[in-house]
Amino acid sequence: MKSSPTSLRPRTAFTLVELLVVIAIIGVLVGLLLPAVQAAREAARRMSCGNNLKQLGLAVHNYHSAYNKLPMHGGGTWVDGAAIGSNQSNRMDLSIWVGLTPFFEQQALWEQIVNPSVNSSGTPSLWPAMGPETTASNYKPWTTEIPTLRCPSDPGTGLPAMGRTNYAACLGDSIHYMDLGLLGIDADATLTLANASTHAAETRAACRGAFVSHQATAFRDILDGLANTVICGEITTDLGDRNIRTLAAVGNDSGSEMVRDEPDLCLHEGLVDSNRPQFWATGSPPTLAPSDQGRGYRWASSGAAYTAINMVLPPNRELCFGGATADSHGIASVSSQHQGGAHVLMGDGAVRFVTDSIEAGDVHHSNVWLGGTGESAPGSRSPYGLWGALGTRAGQETESFEP
């Protein structure tokens, strides 16, 4: 008996068992590949972040070629007798990024800043040239998000921040006078030149970084060599989660110890949550900066929490400030959302990734300052090892960064 043509037709469908096996295999492959894909995405974001910093380094060099000096940290305008909040000037509170805007493809923004403009929402009727105080939230340039100043790995966005930045200027290896600088002022104070010689002496002794508040510096001042000196670094912005890297504990000079003399004061005083060491403990202390004073929250301001770093504690350590506000003086290291470290920009334009485990000397050692003694006396070697040496411009230290 002959078989019918239908019985000889090959089977074309999957069985239920075969289908389940294929689904299981696909699930396993997805489970194996997903971490690799996520790692590749983070690697791409990290590379993009480094490229941003590289572009900023080129901007710094082009600025120096044009003006034979570096942009001033804490530069800008001042009107004698003008009350805080009058917005008649920016009270010499501009970050280095303001002057650099035309050098990293932000010419249109620079034109808005450098020219007076109409203020239709308050007093004064005209915004002054170079802008008002950096707290003026209705001045559009100060609230502009600039892509070159943002790290793709940082998810922070929106209020209460104004215009965020993930990059900051290096002020050296001491917190003393980091906010006051040559003129002895900050954005919340009244300008006085009565103690000009004292301010100059304090600044010369303690402010040893590539940038100095309210004082012009140049590449010729970096005697340790551009390749051996950090000029800028990466910071992560505050996400509103009480992270020790992004929201400063303030007012810590009120006790018997000062942050200048005990850099890890906030840690050994128990202000960090012992169960969650990346976050501040609840309750008081610690006294934390206001929610609108988070790390990197104002790209245009020279305040320490916003656009400054110092090389005292190693990367991703706590923000511990002696003053009452986040734009005063305190420990402000580099930080990032990358795993294990953060980027820094060297004076020669090279971008390096520094790990959290970099050799940082004695983190309990007092900063170098005018009143320091022994190894804290003016002119001393940085107490903070390789990390501190990379932050000083003229310490005559031969240490160099090894990847």
Solvent accessible surface area in square Angstrom, and as a share of the most:
residue,aa,sasa,rsa
1,M,244,1.09
2,K,191,0.81
3,S,75,0.48
4,S,60,0.38
5,P,117,0.74
6,T,92,0.54
7,S,80,0.51
8,L,132,0.66
9,R,174,0.63
10,P,106,0.67
11,R,177,0.64
12,T,133,0.77
13,A,70,0.54
14,F,150,0.62
15,T,61,0.35
16,L,127,0.63
17,V,105,0.60
18,E,71,0.32
19,L,83,0.41
20,L,100,0.50
21,V,76,0.44
22,V,66,0.38
23,I,98,0.50
24,A,59,0.46
25,I,94,0.48
26,I,97,0.49
27,G,43,0.42
28,V,93,0.53
29,L,90,0.45
30,V,83,0.48
31,G,47,0.45
32,L,121,0.60
33,L,106,0.53
34,L,91,0.45
35,P,77,0.48
36,A,58,0.45
37,V,63,0.36
38,Q,95,0.42
39,A,63,0.49
40,A,62,0.48
41,R,145,0.53
42,E,43,0.19
43,A,57,0.44
44,A,60,0.47
45,R,89,0.33
46,R,92,0.33
47,M,136,0.61
48,S,43,0.28
49,C,0,0.00
50,G,11,0.10
51,N,83,0.42
52,N,25,0.13
53,L,0,0.00
54,K,82,0.35
55,Q,95,0.42
56,L,0,0.00
57,G,0,0.00
58,L,87,0.43
59,A,0,0.00
60,V,0,0.00
61,H,53,0.24
62,N,80,0.41
63,Y,27,0.10
64,H,31,0.14
65,S,91,0.59
66,A,61,0.47
67,Y,119,0.45
68,N,120,0.61
69,K,84,0.36
70,L,1,0.01
71,P,4,0.02
72,M,59,0.26
73,H,3,0.01
74,G,0,0.00
75,G,7,0.07
76,G,39,0.38
77,T,46,0.27
78,W,49,0.17
79,V,60,0.34
80,D,118,0.61
81,G,85,0.82
82,A,20,0.15
83,A,68,0.53
84,I,100,0.51
85,G,49,0.47
86,S,30,0.20
87,N,22,0.11
88,Q,90,0.40
89,S,4,0.03
90,N,0,0.00
91,R,12,0.04
92,M,30,0.13
93,D,12,0.06
94,L,6,0.03
95,S,3,0.02
96,I,1,0.01
97,W,0,0.00
98,V,1,0.01
99,G,19,0.18
100,L,0,0.00
101,T,0,0.00
102,P,36,0.23
103,F,56,0.23
104,F,11,0.04
105,E,161,0.72
106,Q,41,0.18
107,Q,89,0.39
108,A,76,0.59
109,L,10,0.05
110,W,54,0.19
111,E,78,0.35
112,Q,86,0.38
113,I,0,0.00
114,V,48,0.28
115,N,72,0.37
116,P,83,0.52
117,S,41,0.27
118,V,115,0.66
119,N,9,0.05
120,S,111,0.72
121,S,78,0.50
122,G,43,0.41
123,T,120,0.70
124,P,27,0.17
125,S,85,0.55
126,L,97,0.48
127,W,14,0.05
128,P,29,0.18
129,A,41,0.32
130,M,39,0.17
131,G,0,0.00
132,P,0,0.00
133,E,14,0.06
134,T,4,0.02
135,T,77,0.45
136,A,9,0.07
137,S,76,0.49
138,N,82,0.42
139,Y,3,0.01
140,K,149,0.63
141,P,6,0.04
142,W,2,0.01
143,T,47,0.27
144,T,41,0.24
145,E,73,0.33
146,I,2,0.01
147,P,102,0.64
148,T,28,0.16
149,L,0,0.00
150,R,37,0.14
151,C,3,0.02
152,P,63,0.39
153,S,17,0.11
154,D,12,0.06
155,P,89,0.56
156,G,5,0.05
157,T,104,0.61
158,G,40,0.38
159,L,158,0.79
160,P,63,0.40
161,A,2,0.02
162,M,27,0.12
163,G,0,0.00
164,R,7,0.03
165,T,0,0.00
166,N,1,0.00
167,Y,0,0.00
168,A,0,0.00
169,A,0,0.00
170,C,0,0.00
171,L,6,0.03
172,G,0,0.00
173,D,0,0.00
174,S,2,0.01
175,I,1,0.00
176,H,29,0.13
177,Y,26,0.10
178,M,6,0.03
179,D,21,0.11
180,L,48,0.24
181,G,0,0.00
182,L,63,0.32
183,L,40,0.20
184,G,15,0.14
185,I,1,0.00
186,D,31,0.16
187,A,23,0.18
188,D,77,0.40
189,A,36,0.28
190,T,108,0.63
191,L,42,0.21
192,T,64,0.37
193,L,108,0.54
194,A,89,0.69
195,N,81,0.42
196,A,50,0.39
197,S,92,0.59
198,T,68,0.39
199,H,18,0.08
200,A,22,0.17
201,A,25,0.19
202,E,25,0.11
203,T,4,0.02
204,R,175,0.64
205,A,8,0.07
206,A,0,0.00
207,C,7,0.04
208,R,27,0.10
209,G,0,0.00
210,A,0,0.00
211,F,2,0.01
212,V,3,0.02
213,S,6,0.04
214,H,12,0.05
215,Q,51,0.23
216,A,47,0.37
217,T,7,0.04
218,A,9,0.07
219,F,30,0.13
220,R,204,0.75
221,D,52,0.27
222,I,10,0.05
223,L,116,0.58
224,D,17,0.09
225,G,29,0.28
226,L,49,0.24
227,A,57,0.44
228,N,37,0.19
229,T,0,0.00
230,V,0,0.00
231,I,0,0.00
232,C,0,0.00
233,G,0,0.00
234,E,2,0.01
235,I,0,0.00
236,T,1,0.01
237,T,0,0.00
238,D,2,0.01
239,L,80,0.40
240,G,65,0.62
241,D,58,0.30
242,R,81,0.30
243,N,14,0.07
244,I,8,0.04
245,R,28,0.10
246,T,4,0.02
247,L,15,0.08
248,A,1,0.01
249,A,0,0.00
250,V,8,0.05
251,G,28,0.27
252,N,24,0.12
253,D,34,0.18
254,S,105,0.68
255,G,53,0.51
256,S,123,0.79
257,E,67,0.30
258,M,66,0.29
259,V,0,0.00
260,R,24,0.09
261,D,55,0.29
262,E,25,0.11
263,P,0,0.00
264,D,6,0.03
265,L,11,0.05
266,C,0,0.00
267,L,82,0.41
268,H,87,0.39
269,E,97,0.43
270,G,50,0.48
271,L,11,0.06
272,V,16,0.09
273,D,31,0.16
274,S,105,0.68
275,N,132,0.68
276,R,131,0.48
277,P,87,0.55
278,Q,80,0.36
279,F,41,0.17
280,W,4,0.01
281,A,22,0.17
282,T,112,0.65
283,G,56,0.54
284,S,100,0.64
285,P,95,0.60
286,P,7,0.04
287,T,79,0.46
288,L,36,0.18
289,A,6,0.04
290,P,69,0.43
291,S,81,0.52
292,D,60,0.31
293,Q,30,0.13
294,G,0,0.00
295,R,0,0.00
296,G,0,0.00
297,Y,4,0.02
298,R,26,0.10
299,W,1,0.00
300,A,2,0.01
301,S,2,0.01
302,S,16,0.10
303,G,5,0.05
304,A,5,0.04
305,A,1,0.00
306,Y,2,0.01
307,T,1,0.00
308,A,0,0.00
309,I,0,0.00
310,N,0,0.00
311,M,0,0.00
312,V,0,0.00
313,L,0,0.00
314,P,16,0.10
315,P,3,0.02
316,N,18,0.09
317,R,56,0.20
318,E,2,0.01
319,L,2,0.01
320,C,0,0.00
321,F,0,0.00
322,G,5,0.05
323,G,14,0.13
324,A,81,0.63
325,T,45,0.26
326,A,0,0.00
327,D,25,0.13
328,S,11,0.07
329,H,45,0.20
330,G,0,0.00
331,I,0,0.00
332,A,0,0.00
333,S,3,0.02
334,V,0,0.00
335,S,2,0.02
336,S,2,0.01
337,Q,63,0.28
338,H,8,0.03
339,Q,162,0.72
340,G,33,0.31
341,G,0,0.00
342,A,0,0.00
343,H,12,0.05
344,V,0,0.00
345,L,0,0.00
346,M,2,0.01
347,G,0,0.00
348,D,69,0.36
349,G,6,0.06
350,A,24,0.19
351,V,40,0.23
352,R,85,0.31
353,F,40,0.17
354,V,1,0.00
355,T,67,0.39
356,D,58,0.30
357,S,99,0.64
358,I,22,0.11
359,E,98,0.44
360,A,12,0.09
361,G,43,0.41
362,D,67,0.35
363,V,31,0.18
364,H,102,0.46
365,H,39,0.17
366,S,26,0.17
367,N,0,0.00
368,V,0,0.00
369,W,50,0.17
370,L,77,0.38
371,G,42,0.41
372,G,12,0.11
373,T,113,0.65
374,G,66,0.63
375,E,125,0.56
376,S,7,0.04
377,A,29,0.23
378,P,63,0.39
379,G,72,0.69
380,S,24,0.15
381,R,156,0.57
382,S,7,0.05
383,P,18,0.11
384,Y,0,0.00
385,G,21,0.20
386,L,39,0.19
387,W,0,0.00
388,G,0,0.00
389,A,6,0.04
390,L,0,0.00
391,G,0,0.00
392,T,1,0.00
393,R,40,0.14
394,A,46,0.36
395,G,26,0.25
396,Q,134,0.60
397,E,12,0.05
398,T,126,0.73
399,E,45,0.20
400,S,47,0.30
401,F,27,0.11
402,E,130,0.58
403,P,133,0.84
